Amino acid sequence: MKILISDPIASEGIEILKKSGFEVVEKTGMAPEELIKTIPDFDAIIVRSATKVTKEVIEAGKKLKVIGRAGVGLDNVDAEAAKSRGIKVLNTPAATSISVAELALGMMLSAARMIPQATVSTRAGKWEKKRFHGIELYGKTLGIIGIGRIGSELAKRAKAMGMEVIAYDPYVSSSEFARIVDFDTLLKNSDFISLHIPKTKETTHLLNREAFNKMKDGVIIVNCARGGVIDEDALYDALVSGKVKVACLDVFEVEPAKEHKLFSLEQVILTPHIGAQTEEGQVRAGIQIAELVRDALK
């Protein structure tokens, strides 16, 4: 059987597939039209986030049995179309949990101590010591929206920093890492709010104008989850008014995000969707998806 690798994955994962007797073809960076022409020869395809496995791709994959996503979200896979064809869709939700949680914690520290802004200022030849008057994480309340794998990893690290951790998650009734509260309680009591939820109909613009109005003045927002769970226009207004002190964004409603009014605000810390981009996380993701695809095809 033949497996198409259409986005780069760790070499360790590719070796697992080859040693299991599969023919592995690495062909990355394909345009949608080229992928549709290529997919009919393959029994499985492994992607990360760049390749879009659309309904058209799935319909063209006459031999397709398995779609593997080396990562957490399935935004780029038409799971319903796959299901209708009896094609298995597999992913690696635990592989990069630590990577994303550490980025969220790093963003919290960067926001609290204004590290990016101080870097820009110092590089420009200034010495604005009094301007960069930060705050400690110790003793502050972190509100985590979504206390799954990533949220729990962040909670463990935040508690080690001496933070009080509360969490809102409609699918979780208790957690050993955080005190579960309702949504309004989290909004009203958090000094930092970090989101770790998928984008669904229920979570789209979960943080909207009404939600921002319920928050503490000077709250710090972190989103390393999915673009679209925050209303970006409402966030912009909350930043300008001072309701939100700093926003740390790794994800955006439209990606790649190359122009946005949020980019004009100094109190916004930005990264280009790098939450899972660590050597260790990508190795784990590559190995795990290879093993899952291998077992499914076998």
C-alpha positions as CSV (number, residue, x, y, z in Angstrom):
1,M,0.0,0.0,0.0
2,K,1.1,3.6,-0.7
3,I,1.2,6.5,1.8
4,L,1.4,10.1,0.7
5,I,3.2,12.5,3.0
6,S,2.0,15.9,1.8
7,D,3.4,18.1,4.7
8,P,6.8,17.5,6.3
9,I,6.8,15.2,9.3
10,A,9.6,13.9,11.5
11,S,12.0,11.4,9.8
12,E,11.4,9.0,12.7
13,G,7.8,8.7,11.6
14,I,8.6,8.1,8.0
15,E,11.1,5.3,9.0
16,I,8.4,3.6,11.0
17,L,6.1,3.4,7.9
18,K,8.9,2.2,5.6
19,K,10.0,-0.5,8.0
20,S,6.4,-1.6,8.1
21,G,6.5,-2.4,4.4
22,F,4.6,0.6,3.0
23,E,5.6,2.6,0.0
24,V,6.1,6.1,1.2
25,V,6.0,9.1,-1.1
26,E,7.0,12.5,0.2
27,K,5.5,15.3,-2.0
28,T,5.0,18.5,-0.1
29,G,3.8,22.0,-1.1
30,M,1.3,20.8,-3.7
31,A,-1.4,23.1,-5.0
32,P,-5.0,21.8,-4.5
33,E,-5.3,20.9,-8.1
34,E,-2.1,18.9,-8.0
35,L,-3.2,17.1,-4.9
36,I,-6.4,16.1,-6.5
37,K,-4.5,14.6,-9.4
38,T,-2.0,12.8,-7.1
39,I,-4.3,11.3,-4.5
40,P,-6.0,8.5,-6.5
41,D,-2.9,6.3,-6.3
42,F,-2.7,6.4,-2.5
43,D,-4.2,4.3,0.3
44,A,-3.4,6.9,3.0
45,I,-2.3,10.6,3.3
46,I,-0.5,12.2,6.2
47,V,-0.8,16.0,6.6
48,R,0.0,18.7,9.1
49,S,-1.8,22.0,8.8
50,A,-0.8,23.3,5.4
51,T,-2.5,20.6,3.2
52,K,-6.3,21.0,3.0
53,V,-8.0,17.6,2.7
54,T,-11.2,18.9,1.1
55,K,-14.3,17.0,-0.1
56,E,-12.9,17.2,-3.6
57,V,-9.6,15.6,-2.5
58,I,-11.5,12.9,-0.6
59,E,-13.7,12.1,-3.6
60,A,-10.7,11.9,-5.9
61,G,-9.0,9.4,-3.5
62,K,-10.6,6.3,-4.8
63,K,-8.3,4.0,-2.8
64,L,-8.1,6.2,0.2
65,K,-8.6,4.4,3.5
66,V,-6.9,6.6,6.1
67,I,-6.2,10.4,6.6
68,G,-3.6,11.1,9.3
69,R,-3.2,14.6,10.8
70,A,0.1,15.1,12.6
71,G,-1.3,17.5,15.2
72,V,-4.4,18.4,17.2
73,G,-7.0,20.2,15.2
74,L,-8.8,18.8,12.2
75,D,-9.8,22.2,10.7
76,N,-8.0,21.3,7.4
77,V,-9.8,17.9,7.0
78,D,-13.4,17.5,5.8
79,A,-14.1,14.8,8.4
80,E,-17.8,14.5,7.4
81,A,-16.8,13.8,3.8
82,A,-14.3,11.2,5.0
83,K,-16.9,9.6,7.3
84,S,-19.4,9.3,4.4
85,R,-16.7,7.3,2.5
86,G,-15.8,5.1,5.4
87,I,-12.3,6.7,5.6
88,K,-10.6,6.8,9.0
89,V,-9.5,10.2,10.2
90,L,-6.7,10.1,12.8
91,N,-4.8,12.8,14.7
92,T,-2.3,13.2,17.5
93,P,-4.0,15.3,20.2
94,A,-1.4,14.7,22.9
95,A,1.8,15.0,20.9
96,T,2.2,18.8,21.2
97,S,0.3,19.6,24.4
98,I,3.5,20.5,26.3
99,S,4.8,22.6,23.4
100,V,1.6,24.7,23.3
101,A,1.3,25.0,27.1
102,E,4.9,26.3,27.3
103,L,4.2,28.9,24.6
104,A,1.1,30.1,26.5
105,L,3.2,30.4,29.7
106,G,6.0,32.2,27.8
107,M,3.4,34.6,26.5
108,M,2.1,35.3,30.0
109,L,5.6,36.1,31.2
110,S,6.3,38.2,28.1
111,A,3.1,40.2,28.8
112,A,3.7,40.6,32.5
113,R,7.3,41.9,32.0
114,M,6.8,43.5,28.6
115,I,9.7,41.6,27.2
116,P,9.0,42.1,23.4
117,Q,8.4,45.9,23.9
118,A,11.5,46.3,26.1
119,T,13.6,44.4,23.4
120,V,12.4,46.8,20.7
121,S,13.1,49.8,22.9
122,T,16.6,48.7,24.0
123,R,17.6,47.8,20.4
124,A,16.6,51.3,19.3
125,G,19.2,52.7,21.7
126,K,16.8,53.7,24.5
127,W,17.1,52.9,28.2
128,E,13.5,53.1,29.4
129,K,13.9,51.4,32.7
130,K,11.1,53.2,34.4
131,R,8.7,52.6,31.5
132,F,8.8,48.8,31.8
133,H,7.2,48.4,35.2
134,G,5.8,44.9,35.1
135,I,3.9,42.6,37.4
136,E,4.6,39.1,38.8
137,L,2.6,36.0,38.0
138,Y,3.0,34.9,41.6
139,G,-0.3,35.4,43.5
140,K,-2.3,36.2,40.3
141,T,-5.4,34.3,39.1
142,L,-5.2,32.4,35.8
143,G,-8.5,31.6,34.2
144,I,-8.2,28.7,31.7
145,I,-11.0,28.2,29.2
146,G,-10.8,24.6,28.2
147,I,-9.1,22.3,30.8
148,G,-8.2,19.4,28.4
149,R,-4.7,18.2,27.7
150,I,-3.1,21.5,26.9
151,G,-5.1,23.5,29.5
152,S,-4.1,21.0,32.2
153,E,-0.4,21.2,31.2
154,L,-0.6,25.0,31.5
155,A,-2.4,24.7,34.8
156,K,0.4,22.6,36.3
157,R,3.0,25.1,35.2
158,A,1.0,28.1,36.4
159,K,0.6,26.5,39.9
160,A,4.3,26.0,40.1
161,M,4.6,29.7,39.5
162,G,2.4,30.4,42.5
163,M,-0.7,31.3,40.6
164,E,-4.3,30.4,41.6
165,V,-5.8,28.5,38.7
166,I,-9.5,28.4,37.9
167,A,-11.1,26.9,34.8
168,Y,-14.3,26.9,32.7
169,D,-15.1,23.8,30.6
170,P,-18.7,22.7,30.0
171,Y,-17.4,19.1,29.4
172,V,-15.4,18.9,32.6
173,S,-16.9,18.7,36.1
174,S,-13.6,18.4,38.1
175,S,-9.9,18.8,37.6
176,E,-6.9,18.0,39.8
177,F,-5.1,21.0,38.3
178,A,-7.7,23.8,38.6
179,R,-10.9,24.8,40.4
180,I,-13.8,24.5,38.0
181,V,-16.1,27.6,37.9
182,D,-18.8,29.0,35.6
183,F,-17.9,31.2,32.7
184,D,-19.0,34.5,34.3
185,T,-17.0,33.7,37.5
186,L,-13.9,33.1,35.4
187,L,-14.3,36.4,33.5
188,K,-14.8,38.4,36.6
189,N,-12.0,37.0,38.7
190,S,-9.1,36.3,36.3
191,D,-6.0,38.4,36.0
192,F,-4.9,36.3,33.0
193,I,-7.2,34.4,30.7
194,S,-5.8,31.7,28.4
195,L,-7.9,29.8,25.8
196,H,-7.5,26.2,25.0
197,I,-10.6,25.2,23.0
198,P,-11.4,24.2,19.5
199,K,-13.3,26.5,17.2
200,T,-16.9,25.3,16.9
201,K,-20.3,27.0,16.5
202,E,-20.5,27.2,20.3
203,T,-17.0,28.7,20.8
204,T,-16.9,31.1,17.8
205,H,-16.4,34.6,19.3
206,L,-16.8,33.2,22.8
207,L,-14.8,36.2,24.0
208,N,-17.0,39.0,22.6
209,R,-17.9,42.6,23.7
210,E,-20.2,41.3,26.4
211,A,-17.5,39.0,27.8
212,F,-14.8,41.7,27.8
213,N,-17.1,44.0,29.7
214,K,-17.3,41.4,32.5
215,M,-13.5,41.1,32.9
216,K,-11.2,42.9,35.3
217,D,-9.7,46.1,34.1
218,G,-6.2,45.4,32.9
219,V,-6.7,41.7,32.2
220,I,-4.1,39.9,30.0
221,I,-5.5,37.6,27.3
222,V,-3.6,34.7,25.7
223,N,-4.9,32.7,22.7
224,C,-2.8,29.8,21.5
225,A,-5.9,27.8,20.6
226,R,-7.7,28.7,17.4
227,G,-8.5,31.9,15.6
228,G,-12.1,32.9,15.7
229,V,-12.8,32.0,19.4
230,I,-12.1,35.7,20.1
231,D,-14.0,38.6,18.4
232,E,-10.9,40.5,17.1
233,D,-12.8,43.7,16.6
234,A,-14.1,43.6,20.2
235,L,-10.5,42.7,21.4
236,Y,-9.1,45.7,19.6
237,D,-11.6,48.1,21.3
238,A,-10.9,46.5,24.7
239,L,-7.2,47.0,24.2
240,V,-7.6,50.6,23.1
241,S,-9.9,51.4,26.1
242,G,-7.5,49.7,28.5
243,K,-9.9,47.0,29.6
244,V,-7.4,44.5,28.3
245,K,-3.8,45.4,29.2
246,V,-2.1,43.0,26.8
247,A,-3.2,40.4,24.2
248,C,-0.9,37.5,23.2
249,L,-2.0,35.9,20.0
250,D,-0.6,32.9,18.2
251,V,-3.7,32.3,16.1
252,F,-6.0,34.5,14.0
253,E,-9.4,34.4,12.3
254,V,-7.8,34.6,8.9
255,E,-4.4,32.9,8.5
256,P,-1.8,33.7,7.4
257,A,-2.5,37.0,9.1
258,K,-0.4,39.6,7.3
259,E,-2.4,42.8,7.9
260,H,-4.7,43.6,10.9
261,K,-5.5,46.6,12.9
262,L,-4.4,44.7,16.0
263,F,-0.8,44.8,14.6
264,S,-0.7,48.5,15.1
265,L,-1.0,48.2,18.9
266,E,2.2,48.0,20.9
267,Q,0.4,46.0,23.7
268,V,-0.3,43.1,21.4
269,I,2.3,40.2,21.3
270,L,2.1,38.2,18.1
271,T,3.4,34.9,16.8
272,P,2.6,33.1,13.5
273,H,0.7,30.0,14.8
274,I,3.9,28.4,16.3
275,G,2.3,26.6,19.3
276,A,3.2,23.1,18.1
277,Q,6.5,24.2,16.5
278,T,9.0,22.5,18.8
279,E,11.5,19.8,17.9
280,E,10.2,17.5,20.6
281,G,6.5,18.1,19.8
282,Q,7.0,17.5,16.1
283,V,9.0,14.3,16.6
284,R,6.2,13.0,18.9
285,A,3.6,14.0,16.4
286,G,5.4,12.3,13.5
287,I,6.0,9.1,15.4
288,Q,2.4,8.9,16.8
289,I,0.7,9.6,13.5
290,A,2.9,7.0,11.7
291,E,2.0,4.4,14.3
292,L,-1.7,5.2,14.0
293,V,-1.7,5.1,10.2
294,R,0.4,1.9,10.2
295,D,-2.0,0.1,12.6
296,A,-5.1,1.3,10.7
297,L,-3.8,0.1,7.4
298,K,-2.6,-3.2,8.8
